[in-house]
Amino acid sequence: MLAQDRQVPASIARALVNHYRSDLASAAAQEPPRFSVVRLLRSVVDRTPLSGYDSEIVCAASQLAGERYPDPFRSWVPFAALRSMTTSSGPSGGYAVGVDVGSPAFLLSPWSVAAASGAVILPGLKSPFTVPAVSANPVVTWLAEGGPGPTDTEPTLGQVSMTPRTAIGVLRVSIQLLKQGEGAEPMIRKLLLAAVGQAIDRAFFAGAGGAEPLGLFNTAGHNAVSGTSLDLADLLSMRRKVLDAGGKEEMLQWVGSPAVQETLGARARSTGGDRLLWDDDGVLGRPAFATATAPATGLVCGDFSAATIGLWGAGVRIDVNPSQDFDQAGVAFRVLVDIDVGFPQPAAFSVAAVVT
């Protein structure tokens, strides 16, 4: 074949390469499909079946939940389907690029103080289970060269049982809002995730046990500290007890109610000093969160990675009332989530139940 004849196939090959490169680049630039809670609610209001990607997600989640057929009025929505709406730069999502934005820990952190503070979240659980608990750390010994072996020492082990308990939150949105389509999606997701986050935090801190999880304030073994006239020495004592129990200082977080934040934010560390117990940098140089889901007079210092939050099922379940509220032109739906909390190492937390 002459050189000029070989140029024709080569030019065709280059054209094909450029063509498919352009097609592949265009396909990569397209955003993946997103599940829409608004379309889910509209399907019930309008009496029309879900279709496309939304239907695939709901059907798959129903199967994971052990339901043979999806119920049009009761839908499972995986946490991953409620992932961030954008990955643009800055606070709108860019800081999260490279992080599993579909994970429950990521999704719930803006809405749950316990999740944001580093509690271990175990999603997709299918049955009750136990978490190993360590009540006494092992003793470390040294082996002398040529000497006898050390005496075996083992940590004191136990178990913390975790069982799913169902939290229910009832929400209502207007049909007019649902008609806004994608514009209403962030608000609906906010309502859903805020409801789940509140359920987790109320259980984590103040759960009474029985039908609800047993929360930190009611769990035996944490370091109980008097909060009467709480001062700098008390805060230092709370921190020391957590560290003595094996808590990591770089993991320490403080959590209190807004009333406690107000009290400590106006109290000086020392007489005549300008440093406050709860200042702009937190408490004792570590992050501090104020939340209405904490007991009204309570303050917690702890290594939250020593706590476990269990989430059962395929995600959150959305039950929609098919009867519209014609007086208010709204649709009511409830959010159900099966959760439990466990504290395998309660001594990694110090609790002042009544701060004055």
Contacts in CASP RR format, 6 or more apart in sequence:
PFRMAT RR
TARGET T0000
AUTHOR 0000-0000-0000
METHOD contacts of the structure
MODEL  1
MLAQDRQVPASIARALVNHYRSDLASAAAQEPPRFSVVRLLRSVVDRTPL
SGYDSEIVCAASQLAGERYPDPFRSWVPFAALRSMTTSSGPSGGYAVGVD
VGSPAFLLSPWSVAAASGAVILPGLKSPFTVPAVSANPVVTWLAEGGPGP
TDTEPTLGQVSMTPRTAIGVLRVSIQLLKQGEGAEPMIRKLLLAAVGQAI
DRAFFAGAGGAEPLGLFNTAGHNAVSGTSLDLADLLSMRRKVLDAGGKEE
MLQWVGSPAVQETLGARARSTGGDRLLWDDDGVLGRPAFATATAPATGLV
CGDFSAATIGLWGAGVRIDVNPSQDFDQAGVAFRVLVDIDVGFPQPAAFS
VAAVVT
33 53 0 8 1.000
34 53 0 8 1.000
34 81 0 8 1.000
34 85 0 8 1.000
35 53 0 8 1.000
35 54 0 8 1.000
35 57 0 8 1.000
35 77 0 8 1.000
35 81 0 8 1.000
35 82 0 8 1.000
36 54 0 8 1.000
36 181 0 8 1.000
36 182 0 8 1.000
36 185 0 8 1.000
37 77 0 8 1.000
37 82 0 8 1.000
37 185 0 8 1.000
37 188 0 8 1.000
37 189 0 8 1.000
37 192 0 8 1.000
37 318 0 8 1.000
38 178 0 8 1.000
38 180 0 8 1.000
38 181 0 8 1.000
38 182 0 8 1.000
38 183 0 8 1.000
38 184 0 8 1.000
38 185 0 8 1.000
38 188 0 8 1.000
39 50 0 8 1.000
39 54 0 8 1.000
39 181 0 8 1.000
40 50 0 8 1.000
40 54 0 8 1.000
40 58 0 8 1.000
40 75 0 8 1.000
40 77 0 8 1.000
40 318 0 8 1.000
40 320 0 8 1.000
41 173 0 8 1.000
41 178 0 8 1.000
41 188 0 8 1.000
41 318 0 8 1.000
41 320 0 8 1.000
41 331 0 8 1.000
41 333 0 8 1.000
42 48 0 8 1.000
42 178 0 8 1.000
42 179 0 8 1.000
42 181 0 8 1.000
43 49 0 8 1.000
43 50 0 8 1.000
43 54 0 8 1.000
43 72 0 8 1.000
44 72 0 8 1.000
44 73 0 8 1.000
44 320 0 8 1.000
44 322 0 8 1.000
44 331 0 8 1.000
45 175 0 8 1.000
45 178 0 8 1.000
45 324 0 8 1.000
45 331 0 8 1.000
49 55 0 8 1.000
49 72 0 8 1.000
50 58 0 8 1.000
50 72 0 8 1.000
57 77 0 8 1.000
57 78 0 8 1.000
57 81 0 8 1.000
58 70 0 8 1.000
58 75 0 8 1.000
58 76 0 8 1.000
58 77 0 8 1.000
59 70 0 8 1.000
60 78 0 8 1.000
61 75 0 8 1.000
61 76 0 8 1.000
61 77 0 8 1.000
61 78 0 8 1.000
61 81 0 8 1.000
61 314 0 8 1.000
61 315 0 8 1.000
62 68 0 8 1.000
62 69 0 8 1.000
62 70 0 8 1.000
62 71 0 8 1.000
62 75 0 8 1.000
62 76 0 8 1.000
62 314 0 8 1.000
64 76 0 8 1.000
64 78 0 8 1.000
64 313 0 8 1.000
64 314 0 8 1.000
65 76 0 8 1.000
65 313 0 8 1.000
65 314 0 8 1.000
65 317 0 8 1.000
67 76 0 8 1.000
70 76 0 8 1.000
73 319 0 8 1.000
73 320 0 8 1.000
73 321 0 8 1.000
73 322 0 8 1.000
74 317 0 8 1.000
74 318 0 8 1.000
74 319 0 8 1.000
74 320 0 8 1.000
75 317 0 8 1.000
75 318 0 8 1.000
75 320 0 8 1.000
76 313 0 8 1.000
76 314 0 8 1.000
76 315 0 8 1.000
76 316 0 8 1.000
76 317 0 8 1.000
76 318 0 8 1.000
77 192 0 8 1.000
77 315 0 8 1.000
77 316 0 8 1.000
77 317 0 8 1.000
77 318 0 8 1.000
78 314 0 8 1.000
78 315 0 8 1.000
79 102 0 8 1.000
79 103 0 8 1.000
79 104 0 8 1.000
79 107 0 8 1.000
79 108 0 8 1.000
79 123 0 8 1.000
79 311 0 8 1.000
79 315 0 8 1.000
79 316 0 8 1.000
80 102 0 8 1.000
80 103 0 8 1.000
82 102 0 8 1.000
82 107 0 8 1.000
82 189 0 8 1.000
82 192 0 8 1.000
82 193 0 8 1.000
82 316 0 8 1.000
83 101 0 8 1.000
83 102 0 8 1.000
83 107 0 8 1.000
84 93 0 8 1.000
84 96 0 8 1.000
84 101 0 8 1.000
84 102 0 8 1.000
84 107 0 8 1.000
85 185 0 8 1.000
85 186 0 8 1.000
85 189 0 8 1.000
86 92 0 8 1.000
86 93 0 8 1.000
87 93 0 8 1.000
87 94 0 8 1.000
87 96 0 8 1.000
87 97 0 8 1.000
87 101 0 8 1.000
88 94 0 8 1.000
96 106 0 8 1.000
99 106 0 8 1.000
100 106 0 8 1.000
101 107 0 8 1.000
103 121 0 8 1.000
103 123 0 8 1.000
104 115 0 8 1.000
104 121 0 8 1.000
104 123 0 8 1.000
104 311 0 8 1.000
105 115 0 8 1.000
105 118 0 8 1.000
105 121 0 8 1.000
107 193 0 8 1.000
108 115 0 8 1.000
108 121 0 8 1.000
108 193 0 8 1.000
108 196 0 8 1.000
108 197 0 8 1.000
108 200 0 8 1.000
109 115 0 8 1.000
109 116 0 8 1.000
110 116 0 8 1.000
110 193 0 8 1.000
111 193 0 8 1.000
111 194 0 8 1.000
111 196 0 8 1.000
111 197 0 8 1.000
111 198 0 8 1.000
112 196 0 8 1.000
112 197 0 8 1.000
112 198 0 8 1.000
112 200 0 8 1.000
112 201 0 8 1.000
112 204 0 8 1.000
113 201 0 8 1.000
113 255 0 8 1.000
113 289 0 8 1.000
113 291 0 8 1.000
113 293 0 8 1.000
113 294 0 8 1.000
114 200 0 8 1.000
114 201 0 8 1.000
114 204 0 8 1.000
114 205 0 8 1.000
114 304 0 8 1.000
114 307 0 8 1.000
114 309 0 8 1.000
114 341 0 8 1.000
115 121 0 8 1.000
115 197 0 8 1.000
115 200 0 8 1.000
115 309 0 8 1.000
116 289 0 8 1.000
117 253 0 8 1.000
117 255 0 8 1.000
117 287 0 8 1.000
117 289 0 8 1.000
117 304 0 8 1.000
118 251 0 8 1.000
118 253 0 8 1.000
118 304 0 8 1.000
118 305 0 8 1.000
119 204 0 8 1.000
119 304 0 8 1.000
119 305 0 8 1.000
119 307 0 8 1.000
119 308 0 8 1.000
119 309 0 8 1.000
119 341 0 8 1.000
120 305 0 8 1.000
120 307 0 8 1.000
120 308 0 8 1.000
120 309 0 8 1.000
121 308 0 8 1.000
121 309 0 8 1.000
121 310 0 8 1.000
121 311 0 8 1.000
122 308 0 8 1.000
122 309 0 8 1.000
122 310 0 8 1.000
122 311 0 8 1.000
123 310 0 8 1.000
123 311 0 8 1.000
123 315 0 8 1.000
124 311 0 8 1.000
124 312 0 8 1.000
124 313 0 8 1.000
124 314 0 8 1.000
124 315 0 8 1.000
125 164 0 8 1.000
125 310 0 8 1.000
125 311 0 8 1.000
125 312 0 8 1.000
125 313 0 8 1.000
126 312 0 8 1.000
126 313 0 8 1.000
128 161 0 8 1.000
128 162 0 8 1.000
128 163 0 8 1.000
128 164 0 8 1.000
129 161 0 8 1.000
129 162 0 8 1.000
130 159 0 8 1.000
130 160 0 8 1.000
130 161 0 8 1.000
130 162 0 8 1.000
131 159 0 8 1.000
131 160 0 8 1.000
131 162 0 8 1.000
131 308 0 8 1.000
131 342 0 8 1.000
131 344 0 8 1.000
132 157 0 8 1.000
132 158 0 8 1.000
132 159 0 8 1.000
132 160 0 8 1.000
132 344 0 8 1.000
133 157 0 8 1.000
133 158 0 8 1.000
133 159 0 8 1.000
133 160 0 8 1.000
133 344 0 8 1.000
133 345 0 8 1.000
134 155 0 8 1.000
134 156 0 8 1.000
134 157 0 8 1.000
134 158 0 8 1.000
134 344 0 8 1.000
134 345 0 8 1.000
135 155 0 8 1.000
135 156 0 8 1.000
135 157 0 8 1.000
135 158 0 8 1.000
135 345 0 8 1.000
135 347 0 8 1.000
136 155 0 8 1.000
136 156 0 8 1.000
137 155 0 8 1.000
137 246 0 8 1.000
138 153 0 8 1.000
138 154 0 8 1.000
138 155 0 8 1.000
139 153 0 8 1.000
141 150 0 8 1.000
141 151 0 8 1.000
141 153 0 8 1.000
142 150 0 8 1.000
143 149 0 8 1.000
143 150 0 8 1.000
160 308 0 8 1.000
160 342 0 8 1.000
160 343 0 8 1.000
160 344 0 8 1.000
162 308 0 8 1.000
162 310 0 8 1.000
162 340 0 8 1.000
162 341 0 8 1.000
162 342 0 8 1.000
163 340 0 8 1.000
164 312 0 8 1.000
164 313 0 8 1.000
164 338 0 8 1.000
164 339 0 8 1.000
164 340 0 8 1.000
165 203 0 8 1.000
165 210 0 8 1.000
165 211 0 8 1.000
165 212 0 8 1.000
165 213 0 8 1.000
165 338 0 8 1.000
165 339 0 8 1.000
165 340 0 8 1.000
166 336 0 8 1.000
166 337 0 8 1.000
166 338 0 8 1.000
167 196 0 8 1.000
167 199 0 8 1.000
167 203 0 8 1.000
167 212 0 8 1.000
167 336 0 8 1.000
167 337 0 8 1.000
167 338 0 8 1.000
167 339 0 8 1.000
168 334 0 8 1.000
168 335 0 8 1.000
168 336 0 8 1.000
169 195 0 8 1.000
169 199 0 8 1.000
169 334 0 8 1.000
169 335 0 8 1.000
169 336 0 8 1.000
170 332 0 8 1.000
170 333 0 8 1.000
170 334 0 8 1.000
171 191 0 8 1.000
171 192 0 8 1.000
171 195 0 8 1.000
171 332 0 8 1.000
171 333 0 8 1.000
171 334 0 8 1.000
171 335 0 8 1.000
172 325 0 8 1.000
172 328 0 8 1.000
172 330 0 8 1.000
172 331 0 8 1.000
172 332 0 8 1.000
172 333 0 8 1.000
173 184 0 8 1.000
173 188 0 8 1.000
173 191 0 8 1.000
173 330 0 8 1.000
173 331 0 8 1.000
173 333 0 8 1.000
174 328 0 8 1.000
174 329 0 8 1.000
174 330 0 8 1.000
174 331 0 8 1.000
175 324 0 8 1.000
175 329 0 8 1.000
175 330 0 8 1.000
175 331 0 8 1.000
176 329 0 8 1.000
177 184 0 8 1.000
177 187 0 8 1.000
178 184 0 8 1.000
178 331 0 8 1.000
192 316 0 8 1.000
192 318 0 8 1.000
192 335 0 8 1.000
195 335 0 8 1.000
196 316 0 8 1.000
196 335 0 8 1.000
196 337 0 8 1.000
198 293 0 8 1.000
199 337 0 8 1.000
199 339 0 8 1.000
200 309 0 8 1.000
200 339 0 8 1.000
200 341 0 8 1.000
201 291 0 8 1.000
201 293 0 8 1.000
201 294 0 8 1.000
202 293 0 8 1.000
203 212 0 8 1.000
203 213 0 8 1.000
203 215 0 8 1.000
203 339 0 8 1.000
203 340 0 8 1.000
203 341 0 8 1.000
204 213 0 8 1.000
204 215 0 8 1.000
204 216 0 8 1.000
204 307 0 8 1.000
204 309 0 8 1.000
204 341 0 8 1.000
205 215 0 8 1.000
205 216 0 8 1.000
205 217 0 8 1.000
205 255 0 8 1.000
205 293 0 8 1.000
205 294 0 8 1.000
205 295 0 8 1.000
205 300 0 8 1.000
206 215 0 8 1.000
206 217 0 8 1.000
206 218 0 8 1.000
206 293 0 8 1.000
206 294 0 8 1.000
206 295 0 8 1.000
207 213 0 8 1.000
207 214 0 8 1.000
207 215 0 8 1.000
207 217 0 8 1.000
207 218 0 8 1.000
207 341 0 8 1.000
208 214 0 8 1.000
208 215 0 8 1.000
208 218 0 8 1.000
209 215 0 8 1.000
209 218 0 8 1.000
213 339 0 8 1.000
213 340 0 8 1.000
213 341 0 8 1.000
213 342 0 8 1.000
214 341 0 8 1.000
214 342 0 8 1.000
215 341 0 8 1.000
215 342 0 8 1.000
215 343 0 8 1.000
216 222 0 8 1.000
216 300 0 8 1.000
216 307 0 8 1.000
216 341 0 8 1.000
216 343 0 8 1.000
216 346 0 8 1.000
216 349 0 8 1.000
216 351 0 8 1.000
217 295 0 8 1.000
217 298 0 8 1.000
217 351 0 8 1.000
217 353 0 8 1.000
219 342 0 8 1.000
219 343 0 8 1.000
219 346 0 8 1.000
220 346 0 8 1.000
221 346 0 8 1.000
221 347 0 8 1.000
222 343 0 8 1.000
222 346 0 8 1.000
222 347 0 8 1.000
222 349 0 8 1.000
222 350 0 8 1.000
222 351 0 8 1.000
223 238 0 8 1.000
223 241 0 8 1.000
223 242 0 8 1.000
223 245 0 8 1.000
223 347 0 8 1.000
223 349 0 8 1.000
223 350 0 8 1.000
223 351 0 8 1.000
224 350 0 8 1.000
224 351 0 8 1.000
224 352 0 8 1.000
224 353 0 8 1.000
225 234 0 8 1.000
225 237 0 8 1.000
225 238 0 8 1.000
225 241 0 8 1.000
225 350 0 8 1.000
225 351 0 8 1.000
225 352 0 8 1.000
226 234 0 8 1.000
226 352 0 8 1.000
227 234 0 8 1.000
227 299 0 8 1.000
227 352 0 8 1.000
227 353 0 8 1.000
227 354 0 8 1.000
227 355 0 8 1.000
227 356 0 8 1.000
228 354 0 8 1.000
228 356 0 8 1.000
229 356 0 8 1.000
230 263 0 8 1.000
230 264 0 8 1.000
230 267 0 8 1.000
230 277 0 8 1.000
230 299 0 8 1.000
230 352 0 8 1.000
230 355 0 8 1.000
230 356 0 8 1.000
231 267 0 8 1.000
231 277 0 8 1.000
232 269 0 8 1.000
232 270 0 8 1.000
232 277 0 8 1.000
234 352 0 8 1.000
235 277 0 8 1.000
235 283 0 8 1.000
235 284 0 8 1.000
235 301 0 8 1.000
236 284 0 8 1.000
237 350 0 8 1.000
238 299 0 8 1.000
238 301 0 8 1.000
238 350 0 8 1.000
238 352 0 8 1.000
239 249 0 8 1.000
239 252 0 8 1.000
239 284 0 8 1.000
239 301 0 8 1.000
239 350 0 8 1.000
241 347 0 8 1.000
241 350 0 8 1.000
242 252 0 8 1.000
242 301 0 8 1.000
242 302 0 8 1.000
242 303 0 8 1.000
242 347 0 8 1.000
242 348 0 8 1.000
242 349 0 8 1.000
242 350 0 8 1.000
243 249 0 8 1.000
245 345 0 8 1.000
245 347 0 8 1.000
245 348 0 8 1.000
246 303 0 8 1.000
246 345 0 8 1.000
246 348 0 8 1.000
247 302 0 8 1.000
247 303 0 8 1.000
247 306 0 8 1.000
247 348 0 8 1.000
248 303 0 8 1.000
248 305 0 8 1.000
249 286 0 8 1.000
251 302 0 8 1.000
251 303 0 8 1.000
251 304 0 8 1.000
251 305 0 8 1.000
252 286 0 8 1.000
252 301 0 8 1.000
252 302 0 8 1.000
252 303 0 8 1.000
253 286 0 8 1.000
253 287 0 8 1.000
253 288 0 8 1.000
253 289 0 8 1.000
253 301 0 8 1.000
253 302 0 8 1.000
253 303 0 8 1.000
253 304 0 8 1.000
254 278 0 8 1.000
254 282 0 8 1.000
254 283 0 8 1.000
254 284 0 8 1.000
254 286 0 8 1.000
254 287 0 8 1.000
254 288 0 8 1.000
254 289 0 8 1.000
254 299 0 8 1.000
254 300 0 8 1.000
254 301 0 8 1.000
254 302 0 8 1.000
255 288 0 8 1.000
255 289 0 8 1.000
255 290 0 8 1.000
255 291 0 8 1.000
255 294 0 8 1.000
255 299 0 8 1.000
255 300 0 8 1.000
256 288 0 8 1.000
256 289 0 8 1.000
256 290 0 8 1.000
256 291 0 8 1.000
256 294 0 8 1.000
256 298 0 8 1.000
256 299 0 8 1.000
256 300 0 8 1.000
257 290 0 8 1.000
257 291 0 8 1.000
257 292 0 8 1.000
257 294 0 8 1.000
257 295 0 8 1.000
257 296 0 8 1.000
257 297 0 8 1.000
257 298 0 8 1.000
258 290 0 8 1.000
258 291 0 8 1.000
258 292 0 8 1.000
259 296 0 8 1.000
259 297 0 8 1.000
260 278 0 8 1.000
260 290 0 8 1.000
260 294 0 8 1.000
260 297 0 8 1.000
260 298 0 8 1.000
260 299 0 8 1.000
260 355 0 8 1.000
261 278 0 8 1.000
261 288 0 8 1.000
261 290 0 8 1.000
263 355 0 8 1.000
263 356 0 8 1.000
264 276 0 8 1.000
264 277 0 8 1.000
264 278 0 8 1.000
264 283 0 8 1.000
264 299 0 8 1.000
264 355 0 8 1.000
265 276 0 8 1.000
265 277 0 8 1.000
265 278 0 8 1.000
265 279 0 8 1.000
266 276 0 8 1.000
267 276 0 8 1.000
267 277 0 8 1.000
267 278 0 8 1.000
268 274 0 8 1.000
268 275 0 8 1.000
268 276 0 8 1.000
268 277 0 8 1.000
269 275 0 8 1.000
269 276 0 8 1.000
269 277 0 8 1.000
277 283 0 8 1.000
278 288 0 8 1.000
282 288 0 8 1.000
283 301 0 8 1.000
294 300 0 8 1.000
295 353 0 8 1.000
297 353 0 8 1.000
297 354 0 8 1.000
297 355 0 8 1.000
297 356 0 8 1.000
298 351 0 8 1.000
298 352 0 8 1.000
298 353 0 8 1.000
298 354 0 8 1.000
298 355 0 8 1.000
299 351 0 8 1.000
299 352 0 8 1.000
299 355 0 8 1.000
300 349 0 8 1.000
300 350 0 8 1.000
300 351 0 8 1.000
300 352 0 8 1.000
301 349 0 8 1.000
301 350 0 8 1.000
302 348 0 8 1.000
302 349 0 8 1.000
302 350 0 8 1.000
303 348 0 8 1.000
303 349 0 8 1.000
306 343 0 8 1.000
306 344 0 8 1.000
306 345 0 8 1.000
306 348 0 8 1.000
306 349 0 8 1.000
307 341 0 8 1.000
307 342 0 8 1.000
307 343 0 8 1.000
307 344 0 8 1.000
307 348 0 8 1.000
307 349 0 8 1.000
308 341 0 8 1.000
308 342 0 8 1.000
308 343 0 8 1.000
308 344 0 8 1.000
309 339 0 8 1.000
309 340 0 8 1.000
309 341 0 8 1.000
309 342 0 8 1.000
310 339 0 8 1.000
310 340 0 8 1.000
310 341 0 8 1.000
311 337 0 8 1.000
311 338 0 8 1.000
311 339 0 8 1.000
312 338 0 8 1.000
312 339 0 8 1.000
312 340 0 8 1.000
313 338 0 8 1.000
315 337 0 8 1.000
316 335 0 8 1.000
316 336 0 8 1.000
316 337 0 8 1.000
317 335 0 8 1.000
317 336 0 8 1.000
317 337 0 8 1.000
318 333 0 8 1.000
318 334 0 8 1.000
318 335 0 8 1.000
318 336 0 8 1.000
319 333 0 8 1.000
319 334 0 8 1.000
319 336 0 8 1.000
320 331 0 8 1.000
320 332 0 8 1.000
320 333 0 8 1.000
321 331 0 8 1.000
321 332 0 8 1.000
321 333 0 8 1.000
324 330 0 8 1.000
324 331 0 8 1.000
325 331 0 8 1.000
325 332 0 8 1.000
343 349 0 8 1.000
END
